[in-house]
Amino acid sequence: MANIVAIVGRPNVGKSTLFNRLVEERKAIEDNMSGVTRDRHYGHAQWSGKFFSVIDTGGYVTGSEDIFEKEIRKQVKLAIEEADVILFVVDCHSGLTDLDLEFSRELRKSKKPIYVVANKADNQEKSFASHEFYSLGVSDFEVYPIAAASGSGTGELLDAIITQFEDEGVEDPDAGIPKISILGRPNVGKSSFLNSLLGEERSIVTDEAGTTRDAIHTRYKLFGQDFIITDTAGIRKKSKVTEDVEFYSVMRSLRTLEESDVVIVMVDATRGMEAQDVNLISLAIKNNKGIMIMVNKWDLIEKDHKTMNTIKEDMLERLGENKWIPIIFTSVTTKQRIFQAIELAVKVYENKTRRVSTSKLNDILQPEIEKYPPPAWKGKYIKIKYITQLPTKNPVFAFFCNLPQYIKSPYTRFLENRLRENFDFEGVPVKVIYKAK
């Protein structure tokens, strides 16, 4: 059973700082500007042998018609419904506010255990001032003064929280599960795609570019296959990034790419493949990730029976040697091919983890090599005697031969193409290395 703790409160009280403290990692973006966190953000924590999940949420503002604040309220309510324990974070520096009182009325509707956490109690005076928060009347427990930035008081808070858990929980519920991330430029439909798959508003969606800031991880199940799908912030050229928050959002997106097994690069059909999309693909190849291209907003394109093939050929031309990357055309708005897209991502993951037996490799490739052996070098003949797949996370094939130093890159490409023709490695970088026999 997963033990779940939700961190809630008005904007700018230090919820993300507390989240990062509990998960012992800088996963959520922290900034003095209010409204930085928008979506629900998950992490894993442990204390005194008990494991639990932590949800960071956006700042709750009542009565506002601002599009983001309206959507944040929905995300906070979903987190409260999902949680076993709620941490209501307030601010000792600014004291009790009308927003705290309004939000406390919302929290009273919940039947969950609520702990009032008075953050920024970084000296004795502020710690004593935390007593005013008892007047909120939402909790049966004492008020916990803490300083999330330094960690002061968090031990006592954690001691209290874990008494609410009936079992030890799971150390890492995501261990061993394939990780798929959605990357692309701002406003191409990444969050809408995630929401359409899940059938719920997991990520906030607006027409404004830059709506998603943190990387949003979600556990998903399709056709009996469990995997984690991650929505990320849109990535623009460095020269266009002016705000600190956007800079950190982009850094989180790139870190998500590094942690993924498969990367879905989402492209806007109305704009075509741009330089930034090609850069993302190159980065994914450099990091040995499974890759696929998802061309979204296909419903907005005027087309005939040749349009798809023409656009596909143009894209493959831009990919150069990397024509092994699969391309799928979708419309998240009309749900056209969105489930085929996720099936393709799962297939790419299977290709990435495929193991080919040594006997099969030699039986199929040795006759090909005999037909087209490596070109001789200065009168010396190169003989490939043996092939095996190495026990690595990505497909790496070792070709044992007498003179490995004389094999040139065109022949390496020939071998890679034969591997792709005979074994399904669509969407996966394949590496060929030579070893002396």
DABELNOR-V889761 format. One record per pair of residues at least 24 apart in sequence whose ideal C-beta (glycine too) atoms are under 7 Angstrom apart, sorted by sequence separation. I is the first residue (numbers start at 1). J is the second residue. If there is no record, write none. Layout:
<<I;J> <I;J>>
This chain:
<<11;35> <19;43> <35;59> <55;79> <86;110> <114;138> <115;139> <121;145> <186;210> <194;218> <210;234> <232;256> <362;386> <382;406> <34;59> <114;139> <118;143> <121;146> <122;147> <209;234> <362;387> <382;407> <86;112> <88;114> <90;116> <92;118> <115;141> <118;144> <121;147> <230;256> <257;283> <263;289> <265;291> <267;293> <269;295> <361;387> <380;406> <55;82> <85;112> <88;115> <92;119> <93;120> <116;143> <117;144> <118;145> <119;146> <120;147> <257;284> <262;289> <263;290> <269;296> <270;297> <361;388> <407;434> <28;56> <55;83> <84;112> <85;113> <86;114> <87;115> <88;116> <89;117> <90;118> <91;119> <92;120> <118;146> <122;150> <203;231> <261;289> <262;290> <263;291> <264;292> <265;293> <266;294> <267;295> <268;296> <269;297> <361;389> <83;112> <88;117> <90;119> <91;120> <92;121> <115;144> <117;146> <119;148> <258;287> <260;289> <261;290> <267;296> <268;297> <269;298> <377;406> <38;68> <80;110> <85;115> <87;117> <89;119> <108;138> <257;287> <264;294> <266;296> <270;300> <358;388> <395;425> <404;434> <23;54> <107;138> <269;300> <270;301> <298;329> <404;435> <22;54> <104;136> <121;153> <213;245> <257;289> <269;301> <293;325> <295;327> <298;330> <299;331> <404;436> <35;68> <93;126> <292;325> <298;331> <356;389> <374;407> <395;428> <399;432> <401;434> <38;72> <92;126> <95;129> <104;138> <291;325> <292;326> <293;327> <294;328> <295;329> <296;330> <297;331> <299;333> <355;389> <19;54> <40;75> <194;229> <295;330> <296;331> <299;334> <394;429> <395;430> <396;431> <397;432> <398;433> <399;434> <400;435> <402;437> <39;75> <96;132> <100;136> <210;246> <213;249> <292;328> <294;330> <296;332> <375;411> <395;431> <401;437> <19;56> <92;129> <95;132> <96;133> <194;231> <215;252> <285;322> <299;336> <374;411> <394;431> <396;433> <398;435> <400;437> <40;78> <61;99> <92;130> <214;252> <215;253> <298;336> <40;79> <96;135> <237;276> <16;56> <62;102> <117;157> <191;231> <236;276> <278;318> <15;56> <62;103> <190;231> <215;256> <235;276> <354;395> <15;57> <115;157> <190;232> <273;315> <352;394> <372;414> <60;103> <90;133> <281;325> <115;160> <235;280> <273;318> <115;161> <3;50> <5;52> <7;54> <12;59> <180;227> <187;234> <294;341> <3;51> <4;52> <7;55> <11;59> <180;228> <182;230> <186;234> <3;52> <4;53> <5;54> <6;55> <7;56> <8;57> <10;59> <177;226> <178;227> <179;228> <180;229> <181;230> <182;231> <183;232> <185;234> <3;53> <7;57> <9;59> <10;60> <11;61> <88;138> <177;227> <182;232> <184;234> <185;235> <186;236> <368;418> <2;53> <4;55> <6;57> <9;60> <10;61> <113;164> <177;228> <179;230> <181;232> <185;236> <386;437> <8;60> <183;235> <292;344> <385;437> <92;145> <292;345> <365;418> <174;228> <292;348> <290;348> <364;422> <290;349> <290;351> <290;352> <356;423> <8;76> <354;423> <183;253> <8;79> <18;89> <8;80> <6;79> <351;424> <6;80> <15;89> <183;257> <351;425> <14;89> <181;256> <351;426> <6;82> <13;89> <85;161> <181;257> <190;266> <351;427> <352;428> <6;83> <13;90> <189;266> <351;428> <4;82> <5;83> <8;86> <13;91> <188;266> <348;426> <4;83> <9;88> <85;164> <181;260> <188;267> <348;427> <4;84> <5;85> <6;86> <7;87> <8;88> <9;89> <84;164> <179;259> <180;260> <183;263> <188;268> <348;428> <3;84> <6;87> <9;90> <179;260> <180;261> <184;265> <264;345> <5;87> <7;89> <179;261> <180;262> <181;263> <182;264> <183;265> <184;266> <178;261> <181;264> <184;267> <185;268> <262;345> <178;262> <180;264> <182;266> <262;348> <10;97> <262;349> <261;349> <10;99> <185;274> <10;100> <185;276> <261;352> <185;277> <10;103> <324;420> <183;280> <18;117> <326;426> <18;119> <324;425> <326;427> <324;426> <325;427> <324;427> <14;119> <13;119> <14;120> <288;394> <189;296> <188;296> <189;297> <47;158> <50;162> <52;165> <48;162> <47;162> <50;165> <51;168> <52;169> <50;168> <51;169> <49;168> <50;169> <51;170> <227;346> <51;171> <222;342> <225;346> <46;171> <21;148> <74;201> <44;172> <75;204> <18;148> <21;151> <17;148> <17;149> <21;154> <71;204> <14;148> <292;427> <68;204> <196;332> <291;427> <290;427> <290;428> <67;206> <193;332> <196;335> <192;332> <197;338> <288;429> <196;338> <189;332> <285;429> <193;338> <197;342> <5;161> <3;165> <39;203> <39;204> <180;345> <1;167> <3;169> <38;204> <2;169> <1;169> <2;170> <2;173> <178;349> <38;211> <39;212> <41;214> <38;213> <39;214> <41;216> <42;217> <36;213> <37;214> <39;216> <29;213> <29;214> <28;214> <36;245> <33;245> <31;244> <31;245> <29;245> <29;248> <29;249> <29;252>>
